[in-house]
Amino acid sequence: MLLNYLKIAWRTLRKQKGFTFINIFGLATGLACCMLIMLYVLDELSFDRYNEKADRIYRVQSDIKFGGNDMHFAVSPDPIGPTLKKDYPQVEQFARLHQEGTWSVKRTGEPTNLREDNITFADSTLFEVFTLPLVSGDSKRALAEPNSVVISESAAKRHFGNQNPMGKTLVFNDRRTFKVTGVMRDMPKNAHFQSNFFLSMLNDDYTWGQWLSNNHHTYILMKPGTDAQAFAKNFDTVIEKYVGPQALQFIGSSMDQFRKAGNSIGFWLIPLTDIHLHSKQQVELAPNGDIQYVYIFSAVALFILLIACINFMNLATARSANRAREVGVRKVMGSERQQLIGQFMTESVLTTILAMLLALFMVGLALPGFNSIAAKELSISQLASPYYVPLLILLPIVVGLLAGSYPALFLSSFQPITVLKGKVNVSFRSAGLRSGLVVFQFMMSVILIVGTIIVYRQITYIQSKSLGFNRDKMLTIYGVYSIGNQAESFRQEVLKLPGVVNGSISGYLPTPSNRSDNSFFAEGQSDMNKGVSMQSWAVDHNYVKTMGMKLVQGRDFSRNFGSDSSGIILNEAAVQVFGFKNPIGKRVWRYNDAQLKERKTFTVVGVVKNFHFESLRRNIGALSMFLDSNSGAASFRLSSNDLPALIKQIEAKWRQVAPGQAFSYQFMDDSFNQLYRAEQRIGTIALTFAVLAILIACLGLFGLAAFMAEQRTKEIGIRKVLGASIPNLIGLLSKDFLKLVLIAILIATPIAWYMMNQWLADFAYKIEIEWWMFALAGLLAIGIALATVSFQSIKAALMNPIKSLRSE
C-alpha cells in the first residue's frame, strides 16, 4: 500500500511541475532558514559547555554602589578566590585571570615583534578548573613557577614554526622574558574568553590583598552536589569579615554606616555556561551574546517554518477544484476516506523530503555568507552530528504531516455525487482558516519589517550621534610603550607630516580601552561615605585638543602652568556628583597607594563637556583627567584626503624609531563601531530573514490568488459580459487580500511596538519609536501583497468570458 501511495504521489508531483516547484521551493526556503537559525542558536547555547566540569564552575561577580555610581563588574577582589577555598569546604578549586590586552611578542633572539591579543595572567590552577588540554608540558606545574608561559598550538606555530617550543623563551614588550612550559590546544571558538598566551600569575605586577579593588576574573569550582544559590549567602559573611575592615580603614566607618549612606557592596555567582548569554557586567573578557537574540531568532525560525507550512496548505487547497473529480472517482471506485488521507499525506511528506534535500543544498550555499554576517564559523558538517541527525530525519516528517494535514482532511471530505456533477463550491470568502493563515503570515512579516527598520534606525542614530569628541579621521597607533622614551619624539616627527593636525599620547581613549576607577573626595570632606567613584585617565597636554573635546569651564592643561602637574579636568557628570557650583579652583584628593596611606590632592583647572567613553547603553559617568605618562597608544588627528599614503608615511616614521616593532593601528571610527557590531549583525540577519519571510508569504498569496481566481471564474465571466472593466475586476479580486493585510497590520503594530521597546530598553541613548515606522512597514506589506496578487488578478480579468461560461 505504501509503495502504491509513493508511486501515485511521484506521478502527481511530476504531472503538476509548476505547482510542485513552487511548493518545494517555498518549503525548502523555510526549512533552510530554520536550519541556519538552528545552527546559530545551538552555537550560542553551546558556549563553555566543552568544559568537562562546566556544571560546577561559577564566576564571582561584583555589584558596587558608591560615589554616585552603580557599578556591575565581571571582576572581583584578588583575595576572594583563595579565601573562599580556604574558608569553605564546598569550594574545590579556584582560578583567576587578569587580561592585559595586546602586547608585542617575539622569540628570544628574533628582531621582529608580532602583535598578540588577549595576553592573560593566570593562576597555576587554571587547568584544574577549565578543560584546556596540553599537548606538551605538565598541566599541574606549567604555571607554578615565575616567568613561565603556556601558549596555544597556533601561537607555537607562529613563533617557532615546526620546532618544539618547550623550554624556549619568548620576550614580551621587549622587556619581560618567559619560558614556554606548556603548549595547549587552541581554545574552542565557543568559549567566553580567548587567549593564546597564559602567563604565570606570579609575574602579575599587582599589589595583592585588595578587597576594595576589583581587577581579576575569579572562577570557582564547586564540589559535586553543592547548591550554588545556597552557597552564595556566605558572601555576606565574607564582606563583614574581610571587606569591612578595609572599608573601615579606607572610609573610617563600619559597613552598617557605609550602607546607611546609600552605598552597597555585593558579590554573586553566575554559572559558567550562563556568562555568554546572560552576563551584562562591565569589564567582560570579551563581548558577550544576548539571550534576547536567541529567543528572537528561535521565534523567527519557528514563524518562517510555519509560514512555509501555511503556504503548502494554501497551495494544496488552491488545487482542490482540479482534484475534486479525482477524489470523487476514487470514492466511487471504493476508496475509503482514510486511504485518501493516507495518499495525500504521503504526497505531503514526499514533497517535504524533496524540500529538505533542496534546503540542505541551500544551507551549503548560504553558510559562507551567513558566517560572515553572524561572525561565526558554522559548518554544514555540524548537521551530521548525533544531535542534529535525528532532528533532520524527524523535521521533514513532522513538517510534512503538519503541512499536509489540512489539505488531506479538506480534499478527502468531498462528496462523490456532488463533485462528479461539477457542483463542488469551496468559497474563498467563507474560508476563515485560510484567511486567518494569511493574516498570520503578514502579521509576522510586518513585525519583521518594523523590527528591521527600528534596528537600523538605532544603529544609524548611534553612529551619527554627537559623542562629545570628534572621532573623524582619528588614527590610533597601539603599543607605543615599546619605544620607551622615544614616544614624544615620535609624536613630534609625525606632527611634521602634511595632513597631521594634532597628536596625543595616552592609552586612555573614549572607545573600548583601559579603564581605571578611583574614589575621590572633596577637600575637607569629613564623611568618607560621600566619596565620588570615577574613572581617572592619565593624559598629556595635547589630549583634549586632539580629541576635539569641548571645555565648558576653565582651561585645558598648559605647559605654561607648572602647577598643572597637580591639576585635574573633570567632566560635567563628575561636577554634578561632587555638587560643585563653581568647580574651578576646587580641590579633590584620592589615595595614591594600595595601602591607603599616601594621598594626592588635585586642583580643578577645567570642566570638559560630557562625552561618551562607554557604550551608549550606559549613561555617562563621572570622569577625570590628570597629567601623567601613559604610552599605551598614540592618537593623531588627520586632515589628508589620501589617508593610505599618509599612513605609509607615519609607518615609515615608526620604523625609524621602532625597528622590529609591529605597526598596529586602527581608526577610532572602526573602534567605536566595534561596540555595536553585534547590533549591526543582528540588523543584517533580521533584514535577510524578513525578506525571506516575505518571499515565502508571497508564495502563499500567489496560491490563494490562484485559488480565488479558480473559484470565481464564472463570476468574472458574467461581470465582463455585463460590462465590468478590467480595472474594476482587478480591484474586486484584490480587495479581499487587502482586507486581510490590513487586519495583519493592525494586529502586528502593538506586538512590534512592545517587542522593540523591550529591545531599546538596553540603550540609555535611543531613538523614539514613531508612527511612520509602522506606516512604512504597512505600506510595504500592502505593496508587496498587491504586487503578488496582481498577476493572478490581471490574468483572471483578461480571461475570455466565452471559455468560462460555455458549460452553462
Secondary structure, 3 states (H helix, E strand, C coil): CHHHHHHHHHHHHHHCHHHHHHHHHHHHHHHHHHHHHHHHHHHHHCCCCCCCCHHHEEEEEEEEEECCEEEEECCECCCHHHHHHHHCCCEEEEEEEEEEEEEEEEECCCCCCEEEEEEEEECCCHHHHCCCCEEECCCCCCCCCCCEEEEEHHHHHHHHCCCCCCCCEEEECCCEEEEEEEEECCCCCCCCCCCCEEEEHHHCCCCCCCCCCCCEEEEEEECCCCCHHHHHHHHHHHHHHHHHHHHHHHHCCCHHHHHHCCCEEEEEEEEHHHHHHHCCCECCCCCCCCHHHHHHHHHHHHHHHHHHHHHHHHHHHHCHHHHHHHHHHHHHCCCCHHHHHHHHHHHHHHHHHHHHHHHHHHHHHHHHHHHHHHCCCCCHHHHHCCCCHHHHHHHHHHHHHHHHHHHHHHHCCCCHHHHHCCCCCCCCCCCHHHHHHHHHHHHHHHHHHHHHHHHHHHHHHHHHCCCCCCCCCEEEEECHHHHHHHHHHHHHHHHCCCCEEEEEECCCCCCCCCCCEEEEEECCCCCHHHCEEEEEEEECCCHHHHHCCCEEEECCCCCCCHHHHHEEEEEHHHHHHHCCCCCCCCEEEEECCCCCCCEEEEEEEEEECCCCCCCCCCCCCCEEEEECCCCCEEEEEECCCCHHHHHHHHHHHHHHHCCCCCCEEEEHHHHHHHCCHHHHHHHHHHHHHHHHHHHHHHHHHHHHHHHHHHHCHHHHHHHHHCCCCHHHHHHHHHHHHHHHHHHHHHHHHHHHHHHHHHHHCCCCCCCCCCHHHHHHHHHHHHHHHHHHHHHHHHHHHCCCHHHHHCCC
